[in-house]
Amino acid sequence: MAGQGIDQGFKGTGEYVAGEQLLNAVNVAITLQKPLLIKGEPGTGKTMLAEAVARALNKQLIIWNIKSTTKAQDGLYMYDTIQRLYDGQFGEEGVDDIARYIKLGKLGEAFEADEQVVLLIDEIDKADLEFPNDLLWELDQMEFYIHETKKTVKAKNRPIVIITSNAEKELPDAFLRRCIFHYIDFPDAELMEEIVRVHLPDVDEHVLKNAFDVFYDIRAMRDIRKKPSTSELIDWINVLQIAGIPADEIRKALPFVGVIVKKDEDLDTVKSKINL
């Protein structure tokens, strides 16, 4: 690898605005062939990053959505014993072929793909604490063993692995050591304007400015339990324009405020403080 330089294959897309540090993190992970762990508060574009990488590099995107009940085994394969029993009862042919009843999980699909894919392991911190550790071998060795068929599934092409976390739980040190890490800070006004213009190229300047002022004032309130996100701001500005709301009414009337404020107690806080 010496002398080859860092892969600069990912440069963002027309729909996804990424800062230089995030671009570097993606390309370093691709060059070193290590998982990229992306943390940040909800709404900072973590999931959209994987979509953008897949689109920019013209690769298939496989998404493994993690839930509180998800086990590492789910991503490898499942053995459908119930279907096999059912087929056996009704005399179906091939019931002795166990391989027919093995279904690959998302990680298995990524390993078996004929071309390199982008694998998104989304919201890994939703699973229990053992989940990341249970994946260490597979992510390191790019293979796993199916006990029922005595077959080892090896990755035909090492996938580009992007893992997201909302930082709700601490991840094990052993897992962190194997990842390239990047924290996506919430966009400042300058970057946010660039993001909004990508989605709303014809945005009215005065609506944009007044909506921004209210949005960042709300995010700065210490008592807010759920701070509004980037996607919610884009939706809010969009509906303000569709409804033809005058720019100078945005702060005074807070029209359609439910687009960016989603909790009752936050709504009371915003209404009581935004015009002070």
Phi, psi and omega in degrees: 000340182300134177085351182275337181081170179281133176303129179247032184295327181261119181236020183086179178225172178296338181260348183233115180266121182234140176287167184298320182294322178292318177301316179298318181298317179299313184289328175295316179298319179294316181296316182276354180057048178239154176298144176258117178264119181248121175247162179157161180291157179305142177090009180262009173089024182293311180294321180296335178300312180299320178297319180292319179298314180299317181293315183294324183264003178057052180235154176292141177253125174248126185248125174249101180278120184269136176239174181296336182265359184290135174247155180303323180304327182300328181279343182271292179195164174231141177255114185275081181292327182294316179295323179294318178297318180298314180296322179296322181294328184256015172069028178293144178286152175080012183294340179280349179272094184300329183302333179297337186253013175262122179244123181289143172277189185295321177293319177299319178298319179296321179292323185277348182299139182290334178238159180300136179240168170259122179253119176259118172259100195265124176063059183297335182285357175284333182281174180288171188295336181279344185303309180300318180297326180292344180262356188303311183298312184297318181288330178284308188270345182057044176200161173207160187251132175262108186295323185294328181251358183054043182239139175259126177265115179251143180295125175292323176220132180295118181290156169278112186259122176241124183243129179250152178213138175270012178062030178282334179225152173284137178266151184299144181301320181298325178288316181298324181298336184267000184246155163270132188247140171213134175257124178274108176290153177293136185300138171284176187300324182294312179292323180298321178298320178297318180295314181298319182293332175296318182274329182231074186297337182258025183298139177289132186299318184287321175298316180301311183297313183291322177294319177301314182301314180293317182301310182286333173295319179295316180296334181279348181290128185290333185272358181286126181277320178238106180286139180295149185257176179300312182297325179291323176297315179300316178299319182295311179299321180298313182289328176299319180288317180300320181279351179070034181288126177298144184302322184284356177267348187297313180285321185289319187255343184047054181295140178055034184297339178295349176287329182246344178242119191246001180238141183304313183294327177292323179297318177297318180298314182297313182296328182278337187247339191293334182256008179291000000 
